């Protein structure tokens, strides 16, 4: 599904459009990035493990530059640790949080 947004992504993009610059917008952007990484693990268009690792590295770099609330940063760090195994069930578990 490379050219289509999931319903979760669409909801986050809509919220991003209406939010003003600052920590709230950064938090929404960070959540959108995590949803994109999770989506890459889900069938039918799952990415390879190598591509997933690259996405996680890119996510870590991008998150490090965002101003996020400490609680959100902790949660996202935990999600990234869980996503390191690169399995679809883990992605579903992360999305259910």
C-alpha atoms as an extended CHARMM CRD file, in Angstrom:
* protein
*
        97  EXT
         1         1  UNK       CA              0.0000000000        0.0000000000        0.0000000000  PROA      1               0.0000000000
         2         2  UNK       CA              2.7840000000        2.4570000000       -0.8280000000  PROA      2               0.0000000000
         3         3  UNK       CA              0.5860000000        5.2120000000       -2.2860000000  PROA      3               0.0000000000
         4         4  UNK       CA             -2.3840000000        4.9580000000        0.0530000000  PROA      4               0.0000000000
         5         5  UNK       CA             -2.8050000000        6.0020000000        3.6560000000  PROA      5               0.0000000000
         6         6  UNK       CA             -4.3750000000        3.7420000000        6.2410000000  PROA      6               0.0000000000
         7         7  UNK       CA             -7.2530000000        5.1080000000        8.3060000000  PROA      7               0.0000000000
         8         8  UNK       CA             -4.9050000000        5.6670000000       11.2640000000  PROA      8               0.0000000000
         9         9  UNK       CA             -2.4890000000        7.5940000000        9.0640000000  PROA      9               0.0000000000
        10        10  UNK       CA             -5.3060000000        9.6720000000        7.5980000000  PROA      10              0.0000000000
        11        11  UNK       CA             -6.5470000000       10.5590000000       11.0850000000  PROA      11              0.0000000000
        12        12  UNK       CA             -3.0530000000       11.6140000000       12.1860000000  PROA      12              0.0000000000
        13        13  UNK       CA             -2.4550000000       13.6300000000        9.0150000000  PROA      13              0.0000000000
        14        14  UNK       CA             -5.7760000000       15.4440000000        9.5160000000  PROA      14              0.0000000000
        15        15  UNK       CA             -4.8050000000       16.2330000000       13.1150000000  PROA      15              0.0000000000
        16        16  UNK       CA             -1.3940000000       17.4750000000       11.9400000000  PROA      16              0.0000000000
        17        17  UNK       CA             -3.0380000000       19.8380000000        9.4750000000  PROA      17              0.0000000000
        18        18  UNK       CA             -5.1060000000       21.4990000000       12.2010000000  PROA      18              0.0000000000
        19        19  UNK       CA             -2.4160000000       21.6830000000       14.8890000000  PROA      19              0.0000000000
        20        20  UNK       CA             -0.0990000000       24.6230000000       15.4020000000  PROA      20              0.0000000000
        21        21  UNK       CA              3.6800000000       24.3280000000       15.5670000000  PROA      21              0.0000000000
        22        22  UNK       CA              5.0980000000       23.1100000000       18.8290000000  PROA      22              0.0000000000
        23        23  UNK       CA              5.2650000000       20.0320000000       21.0450000000  PROA      23              0.0000000000
        24        24  UNK       CA              1.7180000000       18.8780000000       20.2380000000  PROA      24              0.0000000000
        25        25  UNK       CA              2.4190000000       18.8920000000       16.5130000000  PROA      25              0.0000000000
        26        26  UNK       CA              5.7840000000       17.1800000000       17.1030000000  PROA      26              0.0000000000
        27        27  UNK       CA              4.0120000000       14.4830000000       19.1080000000  PROA      27              0.0000000000
        28        28  UNK       CA              1.4680000000       13.8970000000       16.3530000000  PROA      28              0.0000000000
        29        29  UNK       CA              4.2500000000       13.7340000000       13.7780000000  PROA      29              0.0000000000
        30        30  UNK       CA              6.1550000000       11.2260000000       15.9280000000  PROA      30              0.0000000000
        31        31  UNK       CA              3.0640000000        9.0380000000       16.2470000000  PROA      31              0.0000000000
        32        32  UNK       CA              2.5480000000        9.1950000000       12.4940000000  PROA      32              0.0000000000
        33        33  UNK       CA              6.1400000000        8.0420000000       11.9420000000  PROA      33              0.0000000000
        34        34  UNK       CA              5.6470000000        5.0740000000       14.2690000000  PROA      34              0.0000000000
        35        35  UNK       CA              2.3860000000        4.1310000000       12.5360000000  PROA      35              0.0000000000
        36        36  UNK       CA              4.2230000000        4.1930000000        9.1820000000  PROA      36              0.0000000000
        37        37  UNK       CA              6.9220000000        1.8450000000       10.5160000000  PROA      37              0.0000000000
        38        38  UNK       CA              4.2770000000       -0.5160000000       11.9220000000  PROA      38              0.0000000000
        39        39  UNK       CA              2.3430000000       -0.4220000000        8.6570000000  PROA      39              0.0000000000
        40        40  UNK       CA              5.4550000000       -1.5680000000        6.8230000000  PROA      40              0.0000000000
        41        41  UNK       CA              5.4270000000       -4.8150000000        8.8100000000  PROA      41              0.0000000000
        42        42  UNK       CA              1.8190000000       -5.6880000000        8.0960000000  PROA      42              0.0000000000
        43        43  UNK       CA              0.6730000000       -7.8250000000        5.1700000000  PROA      43              0.0000000000
        44        44  UNK       CA              0.0070000000       -7.7600000000        2.2980000000  PROA      44              0.0000000000
        45        45  UNK       CA              2.8260000000       -5.3240000000        1.4820000000  PROA      45              0.0000000000
        46        46  UNK       CA              5.3470000000       -6.1400000000        4.2070000000  PROA      46              0.0000000000
        47        47  UNK       CA              8.8420000000       -4.7300000000        3.7630000000  PROA      47              0.0000000000
        48        48  UNK       CA             11.9750000000       -6.8500000000        4.0420000000  PROA      48              0.0000000000
        49        49  UNK       CA             13.7470000000       -7.1250000000        7.3810000000  PROA      49              0.0000000000
        50        50  UNK       CA             16.6180000000       -5.0470000000        6.0040000000  PROA      50              0.0000000000
        51        51  UNK       CA             14.2380000000       -2.2790000000        4.8860000000  PROA      51              0.0000000000
        52        52  UNK       CA             12.5380000000       -2.4240000000        8.2730000000  PROA      52              0.0000000000
        53        53  UNK       CA             15.8580000000       -1.9540000000       10.0710000000  PROA      53              0.0000000000
        54        54  UNK       CA             16.5780000000        1.0880000000        7.9020000000  PROA      54              0.0000000000
        55        55  UNK       CA             13.1640000000        2.5130000000        8.7290000000  PROA      55              0.0000000000
        56        56  UNK       CA             13.8100000000        2.0170000000       12.4470000000  PROA      56              0.0000000000
        57        57  UNK       CA             17.1830000000        3.7590000000       12.1700000000  PROA      57              0.0000000000
        58        58  UNK       CA             15.5680000000        6.6530000000       10.3300000000  PROA      58              0.0000000000
        59        59  UNK       CA             12.8080000000        6.8000000000       12.9230000000  PROA      59              0.0000000000
        60        60  UNK       CA             15.3450000000        6.9320000000       15.7540000000  PROA      60              0.0000000000
        61        61  UNK       CA             17.2370000000        9.7670000000       14.0560000000  PROA      61              0.0000000000
        62        62  UNK       CA             14.0790000000       11.7510000000       13.4110000000  PROA      62              0.0000000000
        63        63  UNK       CA             12.6570000000       11.2570000000       16.9010000000  PROA      63              0.0000000000
        64        64  UNK       CA             15.9070000000       12.4110000000       18.4890000000  PROA      64              0.0000000000
        65        65  UNK       CA             15.5050000000       15.8150000000       16.8420000000  PROA      65              0.0000000000
        66        66  UNK       CA             11.8860000000       16.3880000000       17.9360000000  PROA      66              0.0000000000
        67        67  UNK       CA             10.8040000000       18.1490000000       21.1040000000  PROA      67              0.0000000000
        68        68  UNK       CA              8.5030000000       15.6380000000       22.7770000000  PROA      68              0.0000000000
        69        69  UNK       CA              6.8950000000       15.3320000000       26.1850000000  PROA      69              0.0000000000
        70        70  UNK       CA              8.9720000000       12.9970000000       28.4020000000  PROA      70              0.0000000000
        71        71  UNK       CA              6.1190000000       10.4830000000       28.7220000000  PROA      71              0.0000000000
        72        72  UNK       CA              5.6140000000       10.2880000000       24.9750000000  PROA      72              0.0000000000
        73        73  UNK       CA              9.3500000000        9.9580000000       24.3860000000  PROA      73              0.0000000000
        74        74  UNK       CA              9.4750000000        7.0110000000       26.8320000000  PROA      74              0.0000000000
        75        75  UNK       CA              6.5180000000        5.2980000000       25.1780000000  PROA      75              0.0000000000
        76        76  UNK       CA              7.9440000000        5.7440000000       21.6920000000  PROA      76              0.0000000000
        77        77  UNK       CA             11.3400000000        4.4510000000       22.8170000000  PROA      77              0.0000000000
        78        78  UNK       CA              9.6440000000        1.3560000000       24.1750000000  PROA      78              0.0000000000
        79        79  UNK       CA              7.7380000000        0.9060000000       20.9240000000  PROA      79              0.0000000000
        80        80  UNK       CA             10.9530000000        1.1390000000       18.9410000000  PROA      80              0.0000000000
        81        81  UNK       CA             12.5480000000       -1.5000000000       21.1490000000  PROA      81              0.0000000000
        82        82  UNK       CA              9.5800000000       -3.7930000000       20.5900000000  PROA      82              0.0000000000
        83        83  UNK       CA              9.5720000000       -3.1530000000       16.8460000000  PROA      83              0.0000000000
        84        84  UNK       CA             13.1960000000       -4.2280000000       16.5340000000  PROA      84              0.0000000000
        85        85  UNK       CA             12.1270000000       -7.8640000000       16.0960000000  PROA      85              0.0000000000
        86        86  UNK       CA             10.4010000000       -6.9360000000       12.8290000000  PROA      86              0.0000000000
        87        87  UNK       CA              7.3090000000       -9.1380000000       13.1090000000  PROA      87              0.0000000000
        88        88  UNK       CA              3.7140000000       -8.3610000000       12.1920000000  PROA      88              0.0000000000
        89        89  UNK       CA              2.2650000000       -9.4770000000       15.5680000000  PROA      89              0.0000000000
        90        90  UNK       CA              4.5780000000       -7.0380000000       17.3540000000  PROA      90              0.0000000000
        91        91  UNK       CA              3.4710000000       -4.2330000000       15.0160000000  PROA      91              0.0000000000
        92        92  UNK       CA             -0.1600000000       -5.0140000000       15.8270000000  PROA      92              0.0000000000
        93        93  UNK       CA              0.6610000000       -5.0030000000       19.5480000000  PROA      93              0.0000000000
        94        94  UNK       CA              2.3850000000       -1.6170000000       19.2540000000  PROA      94              0.0000000000
        95        95  UNK       CA             -0.5390000000       -0.1510000000       17.3320000000  PROA      95              0.0000000000
        96        96  UNK       CA             -2.9770000000       -1.3520000000       19.9980000000  PROA      96              0.0000000000
        97        97  UNK       CA             -1.2150000000        0.6500000000       22.7100000000  PROA      97              0.0000000000
